Structures are given as C-alpha cells and as structure tokens.
Amino acid sequence: MRSIGAQDPVLTPKKCATGLCIIDYGSGNLRSVAKAFERVGASVIITHDPNEIADATHIVLPGVGAFADCMRGLKALPGMLDALQEQVLQRKKPFLGICVGMQMLFERGHEHGVHAGLGWLEGEVIGLQASGFRLQEIPEPRAQSPEPLKIPHMGWNDLVIKSNHPLLKGIKTGDHAYFVHSYHALCKNTSDILASVEYGQTIAAVVGHDNIMGTQFHPEKSQETGLVLLKNFLAL
C-alpha cells in the first residue's frame, strides 16, 4: 500500500470522507491518476491488497498496454478478483475503469488473440478500423486540410453525450477528452454507451451500467473535462 501526495502542498486533498482505491497490478499511470483524483478532493490509496479494496468506498482500475497483459497482471494478485466480484458486483461500490481498464470490463478482447475479460459488461474489444480523414489546421494560409486518420487514435477528440448519467454531469457535447488507444469496445447493449467520439467510426468513449463505469479516454490527461468526470465519480 502506498499513500500518494500527502506531503504535496499543491495536491493536498480537501477534507473528504471518500476512501478511493486505485488498483496496482503493474499497469497504468497510477501516480497521474491519483493526483488527478486528489485535485478534486479524494483521499487516495494505491494498492494491490484485496483487503484495502474491501474497505474502499470507490474503486478505480487504470490500464495501459495490451489487453491480455493487463488481465494477466490483475489475475496474478492473490484474492483480487474475488474481492472485486464481492465489492463491485455484490456490494455495488462505484467502479471506474480507465482506458484498457475500461476494455477489461467486457467479455473478450481481440488483441494478439482472443482473451477473456472480466465479463461485467456485454460486448467485446476489437481493433480500430480508422478509414477516412480529419481536418487539420495549417498555419499558412489559414485553412483546414484533410489528414488521413492514423492508428493509434492519439490526441484530443470531441465527446458526443448520449446519456444524462450523473458521471457526465456538467460535461456537454463538444467538450474535449484525450485519447491514446488502438482498440475499442463494441457494446452489445447500446444503452451502456454514455458518450462517444467519431474517429472514422463511432467509438464508445464512456460506458456505464449500474455502478460499473469506464472511460476509453484518460481523464487524468483531459484537463477540465477529466476533472469534472472524476469529481462526479466521487459523488456517486
């Protein structure tokens, strides 16, 4: 267990009853995620201990890298999957997956083979098929030029809000979020898509069902939009 930012005068958390656990399974930019949550008032612990997950009020699963590697790392933590099943599925604690952490919520991932996910949301994760162009501003002359879409989908994109879910309170269509990914989730239930973006195809940017939520983008890198979303998550 590691407490984050307690001595940082800029990021000292406000008084808050929230005990938020970020799962450390060897993947994800944990310190950046922790600091972003602290900016909106959370008391944060980064942990690989399932007992601390049991004591948490909110649980966060970041993820960077390949789907199978992330699942393997999570399964390698003794007792963690059982603790998550109990705390998230039975006790209904608010849960947020970030980037690959969101993708792991689904039944299967098709990255370098077919690999089982947590199966908490119906659907699967497949590679992006980015065909088409996006407009790129060029300095001289002042104009916009079409640029072929590239994979990975990297950079800022405009959210399209699909739901009035409380996780998205204060976030509107057109607000920017920061993405870095080559795979995306195909939701079996379109009602699980809370927000999307366009990148040669429609991509699920925020998903949610009951207490289980996820973002394909990185809220810790998404400036005001990301901080609003994290603050909303703490209020659930």
Phi and psi restraints in degrees (value plus and minus 20) as a CYANA .aco file:
   2 ARG   PHI    -153.6  -113.6
   2 ARG   PSI     105.6   145.6
   3 SER   PHI    -105.4   -65.4
   3 SER   PSI     117.9   157.9
   4 ILE   PHI    -132.9   -92.9
   4 ILE   PSI     113.9   153.9
   5 GLY   PHI      56.7    96.7
   5 GLY   PSI      -9.4    30.6
   6 ALA   PHI     -83.3   -43.3
   6 ALA   PSI     -48.6    -8.6
   7 GLN   PHI    -119.3   -79.3
   7 GLN   PSI     -18.1    21.9
   8 ASP   PHI    -104.5   -64.5
   8 ASP   PSI      93.5   133.5
   9 PRO   PHI     -86.0   -46.0
   9 PRO   PSI     -45.1    -5.1
  10 VAL   PHI    -100.2   -60.2
  10 VAL   PSI     -56.8   -16.8
  11 LEU   PHI    -124.2   -84.2
  11 LEU   PSI      -7.3    32.7
  12 THR   PHI     -75.0   -35.0
  12 THR   PSI     103.1   143.1
  13 PRO   PHI     -87.4   -47.4
  13 PRO   PSI     127.5   167.5
  14 LYS   PHI     -89.7   -49.7
  14 LYS   PSI     142.4   182.4
  15 LYS   PHI     -84.1   -44.1
  15 LYS   PSI     104.8   144.8
  16 CYS   PHI    -176.3  -136.3
  16 CYS   PSI     116.1   156.1
  17 ALA   PHI     -98.8   -58.8
  17 ALA   PSI     -28.1    11.9
  18 THR   PHI     -90.1   -50.1
  18 THR   PSI     108.1   148.1
  19 GLY   PHI    -128.9   -88.9
  19 GLY   PSI      84.0   124.0
  20 LEU   PHI    -126.0   -86.0
  20 LEU   PSI     108.3   148.3
  21 CYS   PHI    -127.2   -87.2
  21 CYS   PSI     108.4   148.4
  22 ILE   PHI    -122.6   -82.6
  22 ILE   PSI     104.9   144.9
  23 ILE   PHI     -99.3   -59.3
  23 ILE   PSI     105.8   145.8
  24 ASP   PHI    -121.8   -81.8
  24 ASP   PSI      83.6   123.6
  25 TYR   PHI    -144.4  -104.4
  25 TYR   PSI       2.2    42.2
  26 GLY   PHI      69.9   109.9
  26 GLY   PSI      -6.7    33.3
  27 SER   PHI    -164.8  -124.8
  27 SER   PSI     120.7   160.7
  28 GLY   PHI      88.7   128.7
  28 GLY   PSI     132.8   172.8
  29 ASN   PHI    -105.6   -65.6
  29 ASN   PSI      58.1    98.1
  30 LEU   PHI     -86.0   -46.0
  30 LEU   PSI     -62.0   -22.0
  31 ARG   PHI     -84.9   -44.9
  31 ARG   PSI     -61.1   -21.1
  32 SER   PHI     -84.3   -44.3
  32 SER   PSI     -61.3   -21.3
  33 VAL   PHI     -83.6   -43.6
  33 VAL   PSI     -64.0   -24.0
  34 ALA   PHI     -81.6   -41.6
  34 ALA   PSI     -64.5   -24.5
  35 LYS   PHI     -84.5   -44.5
  35 LYS   PSI     -58.1   -18.1
  36 ALA   PHI     -83.1   -43.1
  36 ALA   PSI     -62.7   -22.7
  37 PHE   PHI     -84.9   -44.9
  37 PHE   PSI     -58.1   -18.1
  38 GLU   PHI     -84.9   -44.9
  38 GLU   PSI     -52.6   -12.6
  39 ARG   PHI     -82.3   -42.3
  39 ARG   PSI     -47.4    -7.4
  40 VAL   PHI    -123.1   -83.1
  40 VAL   PSI      -5.8    34.2
  41 GLY   PHI      84.9   124.9
  41 GLY   PSI     -11.7    28.3
  42 ALA   PHI    -105.2   -65.2
  42 ALA   PSI     128.1   168.1
  43 SER   PHI    -113.9   -73.9
  43 SER   PSI      94.8   134.8
  44 VAL   PHI    -133.7   -93.7
  44 VAL   PSI     118.0   158.0
  45 ILE   PHI    -146.6  -106.6
  45 ILE   PSI     112.1   152.1
  46 ILE   PHI    -117.3   -77.3
  46 ILE   PSI     107.0   147.0
  47 THR   PHI    -169.6  -129.6
  47 THR   PSI     133.4   173.4
  48 HIS   PHI    -136.8   -96.8
  48 HIS   PSI      -5.1    34.9
  49 ASP   PHI    -117.6   -77.6
  49 ASP   PSI      95.9   135.9
  50 PRO   PHI     -82.6   -42.6
  50 PRO   PSI     -44.1    -4.1
  51 ASN   PHI     -86.9   -46.9
  51 ASN   PSI     -54.6   -14.6
  52 GLU   PHI     -93.0   -53.0
  52 GLU   PSI     -50.7   -10.7
  53 ILE   PHI     -81.1   -41.1
  53 ILE   PSI     -59.1   -19.1
  54 ALA   PHI     -84.4   -44.4
  54 ALA   PSI     -49.4    -9.4
  55 ASP   PHI    -108.5   -68.5
  55 ASP   PSI     -29.7    10.3
  56 ALA   PHI     -95.5   -55.5
  56 ALA   PSI     134.7   174.7
  57 THR   PHI    -113.9   -73.9
  57 THR   PSI     -49.1    -9.1
  58 HIS   PHI    -155.8  -115.8
  58 HIS   PSI     126.9   166.9
  59 ILE   PHI    -149.9  -109.9
  59 ILE   PSI     115.8   155.8
  60 VAL   PHI    -147.3  -107.3
  60 VAL   PSI     115.5   155.5
  61 LEU   PHI    -142.5  -102.5
  61 LEU   PSI      76.2   116.2
  62 PRO   PHI     -96.6   -56.6
  62 PRO   PSI     150.8   190.8
  63 GLY   PHI    -186.8  -146.8
  63 GLY   PSI     110.6   150.6
  64 VAL   PHI    -157.5  -117.5
  64 VAL   PSI     113.9   153.9
  65 GLY   PHI      99.0   139.0
  65 GLY   PSI    -177.0  -137.0
  66 ALA   PHI    -104.0   -64.0
  66 ALA   PSI     124.8   164.8
  67 PHE   PHI     -73.1   -33.1
  67 PHE   PSI     -71.1   -31.1
  68 ALA   PHI     -84.5   -44.5
  68 ALA   PSI     -59.5   -19.5
  69 ASP   PHI     -84.2   -44.2
  69 ASP   PSI     -60.6   -20.6
  70 CYS   PHI     -86.1   -46.1
  70 CYS   PSI     -63.6   -23.6
  71 MET   PHI     -82.6   -42.6
  71 MET   PSI     -60.5   -20.5
  72 ARG   PHI     -82.6   -42.6
  72 ARG   PSI     -62.2   -22.2
  73 GLY   PHI     -84.7   -44.7
  73 GLY   PSI     -59.8   -19.8
  74 LEU   PHI     -86.9   -46.9
  74 LEU   PSI     -63.1   -23.1
  75 LYS   PHI     -86.4   -46.4
  75 LYS   PSI     -44.4    -4.4
  76 ALA   PHI     -94.4   -54.4
  76 ALA   PSI     -32.8     7.2
  77 LEU   PHI    -102.2   -62.2
  77 LEU   PSI      94.6   134.6
  78 PRO   PHI     -77.2   -37.2
  78 PRO   PSI     104.4   144.4
  79 GLY   PHI      60.4   100.4
  79 GLY   PSI     -24.0    16.0
  80 MET   PHI     -89.8   -49.8
  80 MET   PSI     -65.3   -25.3
  81 LEU   PHI     -81.8   -41.8
  81 LEU   PSI     -60.6   -20.6
  82 ASP   PHI     -83.7   -43.7
  82 ASP   PSI     -60.9   -20.9
  83 ALA   PHI     -83.9   -43.9
  83 ALA   PSI     -61.7   -21.7
  84 LEU   PHI     -86.7   -46.7
  84 LEU   PSI     -61.4   -21.4
  85 GLN   PHI     -76.3   -36.3
  85 GLN   PSI     -65.3   -25.3
  86 GLU   PHI     -90.1   -50.1
  86 GLU   PSI     -68.1   -28.1
  87 GLN   PHI     -95.5   -55.5
  87 GLN   PSI     -54.9   -14.9
  88 VAL   PHI    -111.9   -71.9
  88 VAL   PSI     -69.1   -29.1
  89 LEU   PHI    -102.5   -62.5
  89 LEU   PSI     -54.4   -14.4
  90 GLN   PHI    -115.3   -75.3
  90 GLN   PSI     -69.9   -29.9
  91 ARG   PHI    -105.4   -65.4
  91 ARG   PSI     -29.9    10.1
  92 LYS   PHI      42.3    82.3
  92 LYS   PSI      17.3    57.3
  93 LYS   PHI     -92.0   -52.0
  93 LYS   PSI     123.8   163.8
  94 PRO   PHI     -79.6   -39.6
  94 PRO   PSI     112.0   152.0
  95 PHE   PHI    -150.5  -110.5
  95 PHE   PSI     114.9   154.9
  96 LEU   PHI    -149.6  -109.6
  96 LEU   PSI     101.4   141.4
  97 GLY   PHI    -119.1   -79.1
  97 GLY   PSI     119.4   159.4
  98 ILE   PHI    -140.0  -100.0
  98 ILE   PSI     106.9   146.9
  99 CYS   PHI      37.9    77.9
  99 CYS   PSI    -135.9   -95.9
 100 VAL   PHI     -82.8   -42.8
 100 VAL   PSI     -48.2    -8.2
 101 GLY   PHI     -79.6   -39.6
 101 GLY   PSI     -53.6   -13.6
 102 MET   PHI     -91.3   -51.3
 102 MET   PSI     -63.7   -23.7
 103 GLN   PHI     -81.5   -41.5
 103 GLN   PSI     -54.0   -14.0
 104 MET   PHI     -85.9   -45.9
 104 MET   PSI     -34.9     5.1
 105 LEU   PHI     -88.6   -48.6
 105 LEU   PSI     -39.5     0.5
 106 PHE   PHI    -109.9   -69.9
 106 PHE   PSI     156.7   196.7
 107 GLU   PHI     -92.8   -52.8
 107 GLU   PSI     -58.6   -18.6
 108 ARG   PHI    -166.8  -126.8
 108 ARG   PSI     130.3   170.3
 109 GLY   PHI    -142.0  -102.0
 109 GLY   PSI     117.5   157.5
 110 HIS   PHI    -129.8   -89.8
 110 HIS   PSI      34.0    74.0
 111 GLU   PHI    -134.4   -94.4
 111 GLU   PSI      92.7   132.7
 112 HIS   PHI      36.8    76.8
 112 HIS   PSI      31.9    71.9
 113 GLY   PHI      91.2   131.2
 113 GLY   PSI    -194.1  -154.1
 114 VAL   PHI    -131.9   -91.9
 114 VAL   PSI     105.5   145.5
 115 HIS   PHI    -153.0  -113.0
 115 HIS   PSI     120.2   160.2
 116 ALA   PHI     -92.4   -52.4
 116 ALA   PSI     117.6   157.6
 117 GLY   PHI    -120.5   -80.5
 117 GLY   PSI    -184.7  -144.7
 118 LEU   PHI     -90.4   -50.4
 118 LEU   PSI     -48.5    -8.5
 119 GLY   PHI      55.0    95.0
 119 GLY   PSI       1.8    41.8
 120 TRP   PHI    -100.5   -60.5
 120 TRP   PSI     -46.2    -6.2
 121 LEU   PHI    -139.8   -99.8
 121 LEU   PSI     125.7   165.7
 122 GLU   PHI    -101.9   -61.9
 122 GLU   PSI     108.2   148.2
 123 GLY   PHI     124.4   164.4
 123 GLY   PSI    -196.1  -156.1
 124 GLU   PHI    -163.3  -123.3
 124 GLU   PSI     146.8   186.8
 125 VAL   PHI    -133.4   -93.4
 125 VAL   PSI     103.2   143.2
 126 ILE   PHI    -148.6  -108.6
 126 ILE   PSI     149.1   189.1
 127 GLY   PHI     -92.5   -52.5
 127 GLY   PSI     128.7   168.7
 128 LEU   PHI     -87.2   -47.2
 128 LEU   PSI     122.9   162.9
 129 GLN   PHI    -140.6  -100.6
 129 GLN   PSI      58.6    98.6
 130 ALA   PHI    -107.2   -67.2
 130 ALA   PSI      70.2   110.2
 131 SER   PHI    -127.5   -87.5
 131 SER   PSI     118.6   158.6
 132 GLY   PHI     103.4   143.4
 132 GLY   PSI    -182.7  -142.7
 133 PHE   PHI    -156.4  -116.4
 133 PHE   PSI     136.7   176.7
 134 ARG   PHI    -147.2  -107.2
 134 ARG   PSI     135.6   175.6
 135 LEU   PHI    -100.4   -60.4
 135 LEU   PSI     113.9   153.9
 136 GLN   PHI    -140.2  -100.2
 136 GLN   PSI     108.1   148.1
 137 GLU   PHI     -93.7   -53.7
 137 GLU   PSI     115.7   155.7
 138 ILE   PHI    -142.0  -102.0
 138 ILE   PSI     123.3   163.3
 139 PRO   PHI     -91.0   -51.0
 139 PRO   PSI     -60.3   -20.3
 140 GLU   PHI    -154.6  -114.6
 140 GLU   PSI     103.5   143.5
 141 PRO   PHI     -89.9   -49.9
 141 PRO   PSI     143.8   183.8
 142 ARG   PHI     -86.6   -46.6
 142 ARG   PSI      85.6   125.6
 143 ALA   PHI    -181.7  -141.7
 143 ALA   PSI    -199.9  -159.9
 144 GLN   PHI    -141.5  -101.5
 144 GLN   PSI     117.7   157.7
 145 SER   PHI    -141.7  -101.7
 145 SER   PSI     117.7   157.7
 146 PRO   PHI     -88.3   -48.3
 146 PRO   PSI     115.8   155.8
 147 GLU   PHI    -145.0  -105.0
 147 GLU   PSI     110.8   150.8
 148 PRO   PHI     -78.2   -38.2
 148 PRO   PSI     120.5   160.5
 149 LEU   PHI     -88.8   -48.8
 149 LEU   PSI     122.7   162.7
 150 LYS   PHI    -139.8   -99.8
 150 LYS   PSI     134.9   174.9
 151 ILE   PHI    -137.0   -97.0
 151 ILE   PSI     109.1   149.1
 152 PRO   PHI     -94.2   -54.2
 152 PRO   PSI     137.9   177.9
 153 HIS   PHI     -91.7   -51.7
 153 HIS   PSI      85.8   125.8
 154 MET   PHI    -151.6  -111.6
 154 MET   PSI     104.4   144.4
 155 GLY   PHI     104.9   144.9
 155 GLY   PSI    -184.3  -144.3
 156 TRP   PHI    -104.3   -64.3
 156 TRP   PSI     124.7   164.7
 157 ASN   PHI    -167.5  -127.5
 157 ASN   PSI     138.0   178.0
 158 ASP   PHI    -111.9   -71.9
 158 ASP   PSI     107.0   147.0
 159 LEU   PHI     -93.7   -53.7
 159 LEU   PSI     126.9   166.9
 160 VAL   PHI    -137.9   -97.9
 160 VAL   PSI      93.0   133.0
 161 ILE   PHI     -99.1   -59.1
 161 ILE   PSI     109.1   149.1
 162 LYS   PHI    -129.8   -89.8
 162 LYS   PSI     -30.8     9.2
 163 SER   PHI    -168.3  -128.3
 163 SER   PSI     133.5   173.5
 164 ASN   PHI    -114.1   -74.1
 164 ASN   PSI      12.3    52.3
 165 HIS   PHI     -76.1   -36.1
 165 HIS   PSI     121.3   161.3
 166 PRO   PHI     -80.9   -40.9
 166 PRO   PSI     -41.6    -1.6
 167 LEU   PHI     -82.3   -42.3
 167 LEU   PSI     -45.9    -5.9
 168 LEU   PHI    -125.5   -85.5
 168 LEU   PSI      -5.1    34.9
 169 LYS   PHI     -77.3   -37.3
 169 LYS   PSI     108.4   148.4
 170 GLY   PHI      63.3   103.3
 170 GLY   PSI     -19.7    20.3
 171 ILE   PHI    -129.1   -89.1
 171 ILE   PSI     112.7   152.7
 172 LYS   PHI    -144.6  -104.6
 172 LYS   PSI     141.7   181.7
 173 THR   PHI     -75.2   -35.2
 173 THR   PSI     112.8   152.8
 174 GLY   PHI      81.6   121.6
 174 GLY   PSI     -36.4     3.6
 175 ASP   PHI     -88.2   -48.2
 175 ASP   PSI     126.9   166.9
 176 HIS   PHI    -113.7   -73.7
 176 HIS   PSI     126.6   166.6
 177 ALA   PHI    -159.5  -119.5
 177 ALA   PSI     136.6   176.6
 178 TYR   PHI    -124.8   -84.8
 178 TYR   PSI     105.5   145.5
 179 PHE   PHI    -137.5   -97.5
 179 PHE   PSI     125.0   165.0
 180 VAL   PHI    -166.6  -126.6
 180 VAL   PSI      79.5   119.5
 181 HIS   PHI    -184.8  -144.8
 181 HIS   PSI     134.6   174.6
 182 SER   PHI    -136.5   -96.5
 182 SER   PSI     -27.7    12.3
 183 TYR   PHI    -146.8  -106.8
 183 TYR   PSI     137.5   177.5
 184 HIS   PHI    -166.8  -126.8
 184 HIS   PSI     141.7   181.7
 185 ALA   PHI    -110.6   -70.6
 185 ALA   PSI     111.3   151.3
 186 LEU   PHI    -118.9   -78.9
 186 LEU   PSI      87.9   127.9
 187 CYS   PHI    -102.6   -62.6
 187 CYS   PSI     109.5   149.5
 188 LYS   PHI     -87.5   -47.5
 188 LYS   PSI     -57.9   -17.9
 189 ASN   PHI    -123.0   -83.0
 189 ASN   PSI      89.8   129.8
 190 THR   PHI     -83.1   -43.1
 190 THR   PSI     -41.2    -1.2
 191 SER   PHI     -87.4   -47.4
 191 SER   PSI     -35.8     4.2
 192 ASP   PHI     -98.6   -58.6
 192 ASP   PSI     -31.2     8.8
 193 ILE   PHI    -107.0   -67.0
 193 ILE   PSI      92.0   132.0
 194 LEU   PHI    -111.3   -71.3
 194 LEU   PSI     -48.9    -8.9
 195 ALA   PHI    -175.0  -135.0
 195 ALA   PSI     133.9   173.9
 196 SER   PHI    -156.3  -116.3
 196 SER   PSI     150.6   190.6
 197 VAL   PHI    -156.0  -116.0
 197 VAL   PSI     143.7   183.7
 198 GLU   PHI    -128.4   -88.4
 198 GLU   PSI     108.5   148.5
 199 TYR   PHI    -172.6  -132.6
 199 TYR   PSI      53.5    93.5
 200 GLY   PHI      55.0    95.0
 200 GLY   PSI     -29.9    10.1
 201 GLN   PHI    -187.8  -147.8
 201 GLN   PSI     148.5   188.5
 202 THR   PHI    -105.2   -65.2
 202 THR   PSI     108.2   148.2
 203 ILE   PHI    -138.5   -98.5
 203 ILE   PSI     113.7   153.7
 204 ALA   PHI     -89.1   -49.1
 204 ALA   PSI      95.3   135.3
 205 ALA   PHI    -115.7   -75.7
 205 ALA   PSI     -53.5   -13.5
 206 VAL   PHI    -157.6  -117.6
 206 VAL   PSI     111.9   151.9
 207 VAL   PHI    -144.9  -104.9
 207 VAL   PSI     138.4   178.4
 208 GLY   PHI    -189.8  -149.8
 208 GLY   PSI     124.2   164.2
 209 HIS   PHI    -171.1  -131.1
 209 HIS   PSI      97.8   137.8
 210 ASP   PHI      35.0    75.0
 210 ASP   PSI    -143.1  -103.1
 211 ASN   PHI    -109.3   -69.3
 211 ASN   PSI     -18.7    21.3
 212 ILE   PHI    -123.5   -83.5
 212 ILE   PSI     102.7   142.7
 213 MET   PHI    -155.9  -115.9
 213 MET   PSI     139.4   179.4
 214 GLY   PHI    -177.8  -137.8
 214 GLY   PSI     132.9   172.9
 215 THR   PHI    -144.3  -104.3
 215 THR   PSI     111.8   151.8
 216 GLN   PHI     -93.9   -53.9
 216 GLN   PSI     -51.4   -11.4
 217 PHE   PHI    -101.9   -61.9
 217 PHE   PSI     150.9   190.9
 218 HIS   PHI    -118.0   -78.0
 218 HIS   PSI      82.8   122.8
 219 PRO   PHI     -82.2   -42.2
 219 PRO   PSI     -50.6   -10.6
 220 GLU   PHI     -89.3   -49.3
 220 GLU   PSI     -34.7     5.3
 221 LYS   PHI    -129.6   -89.6
 221 LYS   PSI     -18.3    21.7
 222 SER   PHI    -121.6   -81.6
 222 SER   PSI       2.7    42.7
 223 GLN   PHI      31.8    71.8
 223 GLN   PSI    -153.4  -113.4
 224 GLU   PHI     -81.9   -41.9
 224 GLU   PSI     -60.9   -20.9
 225 THR   PHI     -78.9   -38.9
 225 THR   PSI     -64.9   -24.9
 226 GLY   PHI     -85.4   -45.4
 226 GLY   PSI     -61.7   -21.7
 227 LEU   PHI     -85.9   -45.9
 227 LEU   PSI     -57.6   -17.6
 228 VAL   PHI     -82.6   -42.6
 228 VAL   PSI     -64.3   -24.3
 229 LEU   PHI     -82.5   -42.5
 229 LEU   PSI     -63.8   -23.8
 230 LEU   PHI     -85.2   -45.2
 230 LEU   PSI     -59.5   -19.5
 231 LYS   PHI     -82.8   -42.8
 231 LYS   PSI     -61.3   -21.3
 232 ASN   PHI     -82.4   -42.4
 232 ASN   PSI     -60.9   -20.9
 233 PHE   PHI     -79.9   -39.9
 233 PHE   PSI     -61.6   -21.6
 234 LEU   PHI     -84.2   -44.2
 234 LEU   PSI     -46.6    -6.6
 235 ALA   PHI    -101.3   -61.3
 235 ALA   PSI     -28.2    11.8
